[in-house]
Amino acid sequence: MTTTHPAGPPGADEDAILADITAMIAQVLEDDGLDGTEVGTQTRFGRDLEFESIDLVTLAGHLEARYGRDVNFAEFVTSMELDDIIELTVGRLVEHVAGCLKSAEAA
């Protein structure tokens, strides 16, 4: 996996980000696997993927390795209520990453 996001046109490609995040999820769950779970924008980390807090920390590391410090997962999560974290969807994370990358490109 590359360590930085390739420069692209303004507006990060959400399909590419979804593919990246899906691959990261598979890596985080490598011991348990996805067990045939289809990962999409409505997939919830807690209920559908059974992520635990350590899994979110590991995912945060993968996000930073892939996209750099422009995508601050910890800051994103700390801005949420507990219920929002529990119900966090892959799509919401994709939107966050895309927004961070767009902001970084504009800077």
Secondary structure, 3 states (H helix, E strand, C coil): CCCCCCCCCCCCCHHHHHHHHHHHHHHHCCCCCCCCCCCCCCCECCCCCCCCHHHHHHHHHHHHHHHHHHCCHHHHHHCCCHHHHHCCEHHHHHHHHHHHHHHHHHC
